[in-house]
């Protein structure tokens, strides 16, 4: 079988064909028929660094981009379709992925919300950027959401990005396209300028964030400001400390501050909200053009927490009125609870979730149990409310039955680390997660029963639409810190191995059931029936669940990546991979999986020297296909891209017995892409395969003699 490593162009072509514009689809398909040349056999390929070194490739790209941009100009909504694949719309104010979003309880946090509104709307122009900081649990995201909604009501919201480690909404590369998308909605004149920029440079969305920021935000707004005076709008970045990597966080600040320095009259205000992490404190300390506000636990905050607590208790009473006495809870218990939570919103919220746990349905006993626990923790409470929160989190986890805790752990591990693999959050519902982990519905909900105070768990009727989510990021922080949670820690390596194993199992099931045809280039668009072995699906949603799982391994597991989540081979993964039949897998996917799992010749699964008759047969077939051409064993760890300007043909063998394949990648210094191919040991190379590979070599201008001289 053959395929090649997934690339920007392949993904772009596939994406364009899915767009709703008939003219765009027709034009792209027309181009493919008229100009098969370079792409007639190579169905996936990689373009190094976005440099199209083949003239035919350049022409094809330019034709494709020009054709589609013409449709963009003709159809104003299409500019959003161009931006969408690069944006993270789940990070915006009203996204369904954030529902229900945290927001201020009515009548609370009035002082800081008024300050923010005065900063934005006051007569004094003041700061163009404001940093709102606060420790964990002080209600920063709630303030951000409520302020964003108020700004939206007043037509003053330009855009928002709510970072979240939990859901993968933390990638620097998605920040600028997401903001541009929202600004283009609210400012029609800006929309037109962005349209022109993308028409002028269709590859702009592949450029670095600073270039995108300058070309798609600074320059268009500078042009608008010269033409007319615009009312300022605010862009809100909440949870900057959750953006992936300190360097990325500082780069966002640098982009904004550079724009304020070079173009101080832009009609944009920037509200940055984060924890006061050391590197951010240092960065903001150096800024002279930025205001600062802090969320602290003061008398007003304590009053707000009391208001919130009493109203939540009233709601709990209404919900369980048939199960509790009319006088519940006595005032002395309410006062004791208020003293314990110490004005900390997250502690109050967790306590109230515990009291009103719908699975327990016994607020009276839950409150008694909670207060008993808090009394025992009084000394810690008085010193550090956040430390008491850790104790409460530990107590909640200790109450989970050991029989189901492993399942509970797997669910929380997936929630905590899926963003490392599944950047686009394809497993985006509770039902999909349940199936992905191969859990029965009953087992899934049983494992979550004691966690309703720290997790948002959708009812089964809503499980196709909503995800299981952390109530507050502080619980995820707790789970990831061994010093805080001890034996409950979610180890990153163990969690990632479990996620990858589940993905491999589903990928193998898909290959074995739907892709066993004897064809070198197979159809991996997955237009087939639902996956076998789904644990919780009906006729109405089986295909939807299957599609989400398929997207996970096509857009996550098999994604070429520069930063690898695992740092070394894992015995558990090796054991799991030992039964995989690689004969039916796309070669590019096998290559990406080998990189992801950090496989190398020190393991028996991967080798560069033959160790069995099967391996010798694979090498024999490989030499037949390449006409005994020059080739070298692959260098490990495998690289995502080869160095430019080199002749490359590197191979390795993967698998056990008849399930093994030999896989190789080829590149010339003249071409701009590299292809991956594989052969199986139970079938000699066919004439079609040899012809296809020779055509590929011709297209990349492969020179056997030059390659031999360089590769010896």
C-alpha positions in Angstrom: 0.0 0.0 0.0 1.1 3.6 -0.5 0.2 6.9 0.7 2.2 9.9 1.6 2.6 12.1 4.7 -0.5 14.4 5.1 0.2 18.0 4.2 -1.1 21.5 4.0 -2.1 21.2 0.4 -3.8 17.9 0.7 -5.7 19.1 3.7 -6.6 22.3 1.9 -7.8 20.5 -1.2 -9.9 18.1 0.9 -11.3 21.0 3.0 -12.1 23.1 -0.1 -14.1 20.1 -1.6 -16.2 20.0 1.5 -17.1 23.7 1.3 -20.7 24.6 0.4 -19.8 26.8 -2.5 -20.7 24.8 -5.7 -18.5 27.1 -7.9 -15.5 26.5 -5.6 -16.0 22.7 -5.7 -16.4 22.7 -9.5 -13.4 24.8 -10.1 -11.1 22.7 -7.9 -12.3 19.5 -9.4 -11.9 21.0 -12.9 -8.3 21.9 -12.2 -7.6 18.4 -11.0 -8.9 16.9 -14.2 -7.0 19.3 -16.5 -3.7 19.2 -14.7 -3.2 15.7 -13.2 0.7 15.7 -13.5 2.4 15.9 -10.2 -0.5 14.9 -8.1 -2.0 12.0 -10.1 -0.5 9.3 -7.9 0.7 11.0 -4.7 -2.5 11.5 -2.8 -0.8 12.9 0.3 2.4 14.8 0.6 4.5 17.1 2.7 5.7 20.6 1.6 8.8 21.6 3.7 8.4 24.8 5.4 5.7 26.0 3.0 8.3 26.3 0.2 6.9 25.1 -3.1 10.1 24.2 -5.0 8.5 22.4 -7.9 7.3 24.7 -10.7 4.3 22.5 -11.4 3.4 22.5 -7.7 3.6 26.3 -7.6 1.3 26.7 -10.6 -1.2 24.2 -9.1 -1.2 26.0 -5.8 -1.5 29.4 -7.4 -4.4 28.3 -9.7 -6.2 26.7 -6.7 -5.8 29.7 -4.5 -6.7 32.2 -7.2 -9.8 30.3 -8.1 -11.0 30.0 -4.5 -10.1 33.6 -3.6 -12.3 34.8 -6.5 -15.1 32.9 -4.9 -14.2 34.6 -1.6 -14.5 38.0 -3.2 -17.8 37.1 -4.8 -19.2 35.6 -1.6 -18.6 37.7 1.6 -19.3 34.7 3.9 -16.5 32.7 2.3 -13.8 34.8 4.1 -15.0 33.2 7.3 -14.6 29.8 5.6 -11.0 30.6 4.8 -10.3 31.6 8.4 -12.2 28.8 10.1 -9.7 25.9 9.6 -7.0 28.0 11.3 -9.1 29.5 14.1 -10.4 28.0 17.3 -14.0 29.2 17.5 -14.5 27.0 20.6 -12.5 29.6 22.5 -15.0 32.5 21.8 -17.5 34.0 24.2 -20.6 32.2 23.0 -19.2 28.9 21.8 -21.1 25.7 22.6 -17.9 24.1 23.7 -17.8 26.4 26.7 -21.5 26.1 27.6 -22.4 26.8 30.2 -19.7 29.5 30.6 -18.6 30.8 34.0 -20.0 34.2 34.7 -20.6 36.5 37.7 -23.6 35.7 39.8 -26.1 38.6 39.5 -25.1 41.5 41.7 -21.5 40.3 42.4 -18.1 41.6 41.3 -19.8 45.0 40.6 -16.7 47.1 41.5 -14.3 45.5 39.1 -16.8 45.3 36.3 -17.5 49.0 36.7 -13.8 49.7 36.6 -13.4 47.7 33.4 -16.3 49.5 31.7 -15.0 52.9 32.8 -11.6 52.0 31.3 -13.3 51.1 28.0 -15.9 53.8 27.8 -14.5 56.7 29.9 -13.7 60.1 28.5 -10.1 59.7 29.4 -8.6 57.5 26.7 -6.1 56.1 29.2 -4.5 52.7 28.7 -4.9 50.8 25.5 -4.1 47.6 27.3 -5.2 46.4 30.8 -3.9 43.4 32.8 -6.4 41.9 35.2 -4.7 39.4 37.5 -5.8 37.1 40.3 -4.9 33.9 41.9 -6.7 30.6 41.2 -10.4 30.6 42.2 -10.9 34.3 42.4 -13.4 34.4 39.6 -11.3 35.8 36.7 -13.0 33.9 33.9 -16.4 34.7 35.3 -15.5 38.4 35.3 -14.2 38.1 31.7 -17.3 36.4 30.5 -19.7 38.9 32.2 -17.7 41.8 30.9 -17.6 40.3 27.4 -21.4 40.0 27.4 -21.8 43.6 28.6 -19.5 44.8 25.9 -21.3 42.7 23.3 -24.7 44.2 24.4 -23.1 47.7 23.9 -21.6 46.8 20.5 -18.1 47.3 22.0 -16.8 43.7 21.8 -14.3 43.1 19.0 -13.5 39.5 20.0 -12.5 37.2 22.7 -10.3 34.1 23.3 -10.8 32.0 26.4 -7.7 29.9 26.8 -8.1 26.4 28.3 -5.5 23.7 28.8 -8.2 21.2 29.4 -9.8 21.3 26.0 -6.8 22.2 23.8 -7.9 25.8 23.4 -4.4 27.0 24.1 -2.5 27.0 20.8 -0.7 30.3 19.8 -1.2 29.5 16.1 -5.0 29.8 16.5 -5.2 33.1 18.4 -4.8 35.6 15.5 -7.2 33.9 13.1 -9.8 33.6 15.9 -9.6 37.3 16.7 -9.6 38.3 13.0 -12.7 36.1 12.4 -14.6 37.9 15.2 -13.4 41.4 14.2 -14.6 40.8 10.6 -18.0 40.0 11.9 -18.5 43.2 13.9 -16.7 45.7 11.6 -17.8 45.4 7.9 -15.2 47.9 6.7 -12.5 45.7 8.3 -14.0 42.6 6.7 -13.4 44.1 3.3 -9.7 44.9 4.1 -9.1 41.4 5.4 -10.7 40.0 2.2 -8.2 42.0 0.1 -5.2 40.9 2.2 -6.1 37.2 1.8 -6.7 37.8 -1.9 -3.3 39.4 -2.2 -1.5 36.6 -0.2 -3.6 33.4 -0.1 -0.9 31.7 2.1 -1.0 34.4 4.7 -2.8 32.1 7.2 0.2 29.8 7.0 2.6 32.6 8.1 3.8 33.1 11.7 1.5 34.7 14.3 3.5 38.0 14.3 3.2 38.3 10.5 -0.5 37.5 10.7 -1.0 40.0 13.5 0.6 42.7 11.5 -1.0 42.0 8.1 -4.5 41.0 9.3 -5.0 43.3 12.4 -2.5 46.2 12.5 -2.3 47.2 8.9 -6.1 47.0 8.1 -7.0 49.0 11.2 -4.3 51.5 10.5 -5.9 51.9 7.0 -9.3 52.3 8.5 -8.2 54.8 11.1 -6.7 57.0 8.3 -10.1 56.9 6.5 -12.4 57.6 9.4 -12.5 57.6 13.2 -13.8 54.3 14.6 -15.3 53.7 18.1 -12.9 51.6 20.1 -13.7 47.9 20.6 -12.1 45.6 23.1 -10.4 42.2 22.5 -10.5 40.0 25.6 -7.8 37.3 26.2 -8.8 35.3 29.3 -6.4 32.8 30.9 -3.3 33.9 29.1 -1.3 31.7 31.5 -3.0 28.7 30.0 -1.7 29.3 26.6 0.7 26.5 25.7 4.2 27.5 26.7 5.7 30.6 28.4 7.3 31.7 25.1 3.9 31.7 23.4 2.4 33.8 26.2 5.1 36.4 26.0 4.9 36.4 22.1 1.2 37.4 22.4 2.1 40.2 24.7 4.9 41.3 22.4 2.6 41.4 19.3 0.2 43.6 21.2 2.7 46.0 22.7 4.6 46.4 19.4 1.3 47.4 17.7 0.6 49.9 20.5 4.1 51.4 20.1 4.0 51.7 16.3 0.3 52.4 15.9 -1.0 54.0 19.1 -4.2 55.3 17.5 -5.7 52.0 16.5 -9.3 51.7 17.8 -8.5 48.5 19.7 -8.4 47.9 23.5 -6.8 44.8 24.9 -7.9 43.2 28.1 -5.5 40.5 29.3 -6.6 38.3 32.2 -4.3 35.7 33.9 -2.9 34.4 37.1 0.1 36.4 38.3 2.7 33.9 37.1 6.3 35.1 37.6 7.2 35.5 33.9 4.0 37.4 33.3 4.6 39.7 36.3 8.1 40.4 35.0 6.8 41.1 31.5 4.0 43.5 32.6 6.4 45.2 35.0 8.4 46.3 32.0 5.4 47.7 30.1 4.7 51.4 30.4 1.6 51.5 28.2 -0.5 49.0 30.3 -2.9 49.4 33.2 -3.2 46.9 36.0 -6.0 45.6 38.2 -6.1 42.8 40.7 -8.9 40.5 41.9 -8.4 40.2 45.7 -10.4 38.7 48.5 -11.6 41.8 50.3 -14.8 42.7 52.1 -16.7 43.2 48.9 -15.5 39.8 47.7 -16.7 38.1 50.9 -20.1 39.8 50.6 -20.3 38.6 47.0 -19.4 35.0 48.0 -22.1 35.2 50.8 -24.7 36.4 48.3 -23.7 33.6 45.9 -23.7 31.0 48.6 -27.1 31.9 50.0 -28.8 32.0 46.6 -27.2 28.6 45.6 -28.5 27.1 48.8 -31.9 28.4 48.0 -31.8 26.8 44.6 -30.7 23.5 46.2 -33.6 23.7 48.6 -36.0 24.2 45.7 -34.6 21.3 43.8 -34.8 18.8 46.7 -37.7 20.3 48.6 -39.4 16.9 49.0 -36.3 15.4 50.5 -35.4 18.0 53.2 -37.0 19.6 56.2 -38.5 23.1 55.8 -36.0 24.7 58.2 -32.9 23.3 56.4 -30.2 24.4 56.7 -30.0 26.2 60.0 -28.4 29.6 60.0 -25.4 28.5 62.1 -24.5 25.9 59.5 -24.6 28.6 56.7 -22.4 30.9 58.8 -20.0 28.1 59.4 -19.8 27.3 55.7 -19.2 31.0 54.8 -16.4 31.2 57.3 -14.8 28.1 55.9 -14.8 29.2 52.2 -13.1 32.5 53.2 -14.4 34.6 50.3 -12.9 32.2 47.7 -15.4 31.7 44.9 -14.0 28.3 43.7 -14.1 26.9 47.2 -17.6 28.0 47.7 -18.7 26.7 44.3 -17.1 23.3 45.0 -18.7 23.0 48.4 -22.1 23.9 47.0 -21.7 21.4 44.1 -20.9 18.8 46.8 -24.0 19.7 48.8 -26.3 19.7 45.8 -24.8 16.6 44.1 -27.7 15.2 42.0 -26.4 11.6 42.2 -26.5 11.7 46.0 -29.7 13.7 46.2 -29.3 14.2 49.9 -28.3 17.8 50.7 -28.8 17.4 54.4 -26.3 14.6 54.8 -23.9 16.1 52.3 -23.8 19.4 54.2 -23.3 17.6 57.5 -20.5 15.5 56.0 -18.8 18.6 54.5 -18.9 20.7 57.7 -17.4 17.8 59.6 -14.6 17.6 57.1 -14.1 21.4 57.2 -13.9 21.4 61.0 -11.1 18.9 60.9 -9.3 21.1 58.3 -9.9 24.3 60.3 -6.2 25.0 60.9 -5.4 24.7 57.2 -8.4 26.8 56.3 -7.4 29.6 58.5 -3.9 29.7 57.0 -4.6 29.0 53.3 -8.1 28.6 51.7 -6.5 27.1 48.5 -4.8 24.4 50.6 -8.2 23.6 52.0 -9.5 23.3 48.5 -6.8 20.6 47.8 -8.0 18.7 50.9 -11.6 18.9 49.7 -10.5 17.6 46.2 -8.7 14.7 47.9 -11.8 14.0 50.0 -13.9 13.8 46.9 -11.5 11.4 45.2 -11.2 9.2 48.3 -15.0 8.7 48.3 -14.9 7.1 44.9 -15.1 3.3 45.1 -11.8 1.6 44.4 -13.7 -0.7 42.1 -14.5 2.1 39.6 -11.6 4.5 40.3 -9.5 3.2 37.4 -12.3 4.1 35.0 -12.8 7.5 36.7 -9.0 8.0 36.3 -9.1 7.2 32.6 -11.9 9.6 32.0 -10.1 12.4 33.9 -6.8 11.5 32.3 -8.3 11.9 28.8 -9.9 15.2 29.8 -6.6 16.5 31.1 -4.3 15.4 28.3 -6.3 14.9 25.1 -5.2 18.3 23.8 -1.7 17.0 23.4 -3.0 14.6 20.7 -6.4 15.9 19.7 -5.7 19.6 19.1 -9.0 20.2 17.3 -11.1 18.5 20.1 -12.7 15.9 17.8 -13.9 13.8 20.7 -16.3 16.5 21.6 -19.1 14.8 23.4 -19.6 12.6 26.5 -21.1 9.8 24.3 -18.1 9.9 22.0 -15.7 9.8 24.9 -17.6 6.8 26.4 -17.3 4.9 23.1 -13.7 6.0 22.5 -12.7 4.5 25.9 -14.8 1.4 25.0 -17.0 1.8 28.1 -20.6 0.8 28.5 -22.9 3.7 29.3 -23.6 2.3 32.8 -19.9 1.9 33.6 -19.2 5.4 32.3 -21.8 7.1 34.5 -21.0 4.9 37.5 -17.4 6.1 37.3 -18.5 9.7 37.3 -21.1 9.4 40.1 -19.0 10.8 42.9 -17.4 13.6 40.8 -20.4 15.9 40.1 -19.0 18.5 42.5 -15.9 18.9 40.4 -17.0 17.8 36.9 -19.9 19.0 34.7 -21.5 15.7 33.6 -24.3 15.9 31.0 -27.3 13.7 31.4 -27.5 10.8 29.0 -30.1 12.6 26.9 -27.6 15.4 26.4 -24.5 13.3 26.0 -24.3 13.6 22.2 -24.3 17.4 22.5 -22.1 18.2 25.5 -18.8 17.1 27.0 -17.8 16.1 30.5 -15.9 19.2 31.7 -14.0 20.4 34.8 -16.0 22.8 36.9 -12.8 24.7 37.5 -9.3 24.5 36.1 -8.0 24.3 39.7 -9.2 20.7 39.9 -7.2 19.8 36.8 -4.2 21.6 38.2 -4.6 19.6 41.4 -4.8 16.3 39.5 -1.6 17.0 37.5 0.5 18.0 40.5 1.9 14.9 42.4 2.9 17.1 45.4 -0.7 18.2 45.8 -2.8 15.1 45.0 -0.4 12.2 45.8 -1.6 8.8 44.7 -4.4 10.4 42.6 -2.0 12.1 40.3 -2.7 11.8 36.6 0.7 11.1 35.2 1.2 12.6 31.7 3.0 9.7 30.2 0.6 7.1 31.5 -2.4 9.2 30.4 -1.0 9.8 26.9 -0.2 6.1 26.5 -3.8 5.2 27.3 -5.2 7.8 24.8 -2.8 6.6 22.1 -3.7 2.9 22.7 -7.4 3.7 22.4 -6.8 5.6 19.2 -4.7 2.7 17.7 -7.4 0.2 18.6 -10.0 2.2 16.7 -7.7 2.9 13.8 -6.9 -0.8 13.5 -10.6 -1.7 13.7 -11.3 0.7 10.9 -8.5 -0.6 8.7 -9.4 -4.3 9.2 -13.1 -3.7 8.5 -13.2 -1.1 5.8 -9.8 -0.8 4.1 -8.6 -4.3 3.3 -8.9 -3.9 -0.5 -5.7 -4.8 -2.4 -4.9 -1.3 -3.6 -1.8 0.7 -3.2 -3.6 4.0 -3.0 -6.8 3.5 -1.0 -9.7 5.7 -0.2 -9.3 6.9 3.4 -12.2 9.4 3.3 -14.1 6.9 5.5 -17.4 7.1 3.6 -18.5 3.8 5.1 -20.7 2.4 7.8 -20.3 3.1 11.5 -17.3 1.6 13.3 -17.8 -1.9 14.7 -17.7 -2.3 18.5 -19.3 1.0 19.6 -20.5 0.6 23.2 -23.1 3.3 23.4 -24.7 4.2 20.1 -28.1 4.1 18.4 -29.1 4.1 14.7 -29.5 7.9 15.0 -26.0 8.7 16.3 -23.7 5.8 15.5 -22.3 7.4 12.3 -21.8 10.7 14.2 -19.9 9.0 17.0 -17.9 7.0 14.4 -17.0 10.2 12.5 -15.7 11.9 15.6 -13.5 8.9 16.4 -12.2 8.7 12.8 -11.4 12.5 12.8 -9.5 11.9 16.1 -7.0 9.6 14.5 -6.9 11.2 11.1 -6.5 14.7 12.5 -4.8 13.9 15.8 -3.1 10.5 16.1 -1.8 10.7 12.5 -0.9 14.4 12.5 2.7 15.3 11.5 4.0 17.2 14.4 7.2 18.9 15.5 6.8 18.6 19.2 6.3 15.0 20.3 4.2 14.4 23.5 6.1 11.2 24.5 9.8 11.3 25.2 10.7 7.6 24.9 9.3 4.2 23.8 6.7 2.7 26.1 6.5 -1.1 26.8 2.7 -1.0 27.2 2.4 0.7 23.8 4.8 -1.7 22.2 2.8 -4.7 23.5 -0.4 -3.0 22.1 1.2 -2.4 18.7 2.5 -6.0 18.4 -0.8 -7.3 17.1 -1.5 -4.5 14.6 -1.7 -5.5 11.0 0.2 -2.7 9.2 -0.5 -4.1 5.7 -3.7 -2.2 5.5 -2.5 1.1 7.0 -1.7 4.2 4.9 2.1 4.5 4.8 2.0 8.1 5.9 -0.1 7.2 8.9 2.3 4.4 9.9 5.2 6.9 9.7 3.4 9.4 11.9 2.5 6.8 14.4 6.1 5.5 14.5 7.2 9.1 15.4 4.4 9.6 17.9 5.2 6.4 19.8 8.9 7.1 19.7 9.5 3.7 18.1 13.1 2.8 17.2 15.3 -0.2 16.3 16.0 -1.0 19.9 12.5 -2.4 20.0 11.6 -5.6 18.2 8.7 -3.9 16.5 10.8 -1.6 14.3 14.1 -2.6 12.6 16.4 -1.5 9.8 18.2 -4.8 9.5 16.4 -8.0 8.4 15.8 -10.5 11.2 13.6 -13.1 9.6 12.7 -14.6 6.2 9.7 -12.2 6.1 12.1 -9.2 6.5 14.3 -10.5 3.7 11.3 -10.9 1.5 10.3 -7.3 2.2 13.8 -6.1 1.3 13.7 -8.1 -1.9 10.4 -6.5 -3.0 11.7 -3.1 -2.0 14.8 -3.6 -4.3 12.5 -4.8 -7.1 10.4 -1.7 -6.8 13.3 0.7 -6.7 15.3 -1.2 -9.3 18.0 -1.8 -6.7 18.4 1.9 -6.3 20.3 3.6 -3.5 18.6 3.6 -0.1 19.7 3.9 3.4 18.3 2.7 6.8 16.1 5.4 8.4 17.7 7.5 11.1 15.9 7.4 14.5 14.2 9.2 16.0 12.3 9.7 12.8 12.1 13.3 11.5 9.0 15.2 10.4 10.9 16.9 7.6 14.2 16.1 5.9 16.8 18.8 5.5 16.3 20.8 2.4 18.6 20.3 -0.6 19.4 16.6 0.0 18.7 13.3 -1.8 16.8 11.1 0.6 15.5 7.5 0.4 15.3 6.0 3.9 13.5 2.8 4.9 12.6 0.7 7.9 10.5 -2.4 8.7 7.7 -2.4 11.2 5.4 -5.1 12.5 5.6 -8.8 13.3 5.4 -11.7 10.9 3.0 -11.5 8.0 1.6 -8.2 9.4 4.9 -6.4 8.7 5.6 -3.8 6.0 8.7 -2.1 4.7 8.1 1.7 4.6 10.3 4.4 3.0 10.3 8.1 2.3 11.8 9.7 -0.8 12.8 13.2 -1.5 15.0 15.1 -4.0 16.6 18.5 -3.5 14.7 19.7 -6.6 11.2 18.7 -5.3 9.1 20.4 -2.7 7.5 17.4 -1.2 8.3 14.0 0.2 6.2 10.8 -0.2 5.9 7.7 2.0 5.3 4.3 0.5 5.0 0.8 1.9 5.1 -2.8 0.7 3.7 -6.0 2.3 5.5 -9.3 2.4 2.7 -11.5 1.0 2.3 -9.7 -2.3 5.0 -8.9 -4.9 5.1 -5.4 -6.2 2.6 -5.1 -9.1 3.2 -3.4 -12.4 0.9 -0.6 -11.3 2.9 0.0 -8.2 6.2 0.1 -10.0 4.8 2.4 -12.6 3.3 4.7 -10.0 6.6 4.9 -8.1 8.6 5.5 -11.2 6.2 8.3 -12.2 6.7 9.8 -8.7 10.5 9.7 -9.2 10.2 11.4 -12.5 8.0 14.2 -11.1 10.5 14.9 -8.3 13.3 14.7 -10.9 15.0 11.9 -9.1 18.6 11.4 -10.2 19.9 8.0 -9.2 23.5 8.7 -9.9 23.5 12.0 -8.0 21.7 10.3 -5.1 24.3 7.5 -5.0 27.1 10.0 -4.8 25.5 12.0 -2.0 24.0 9.1 0.0 27.0 6.8 0.1 
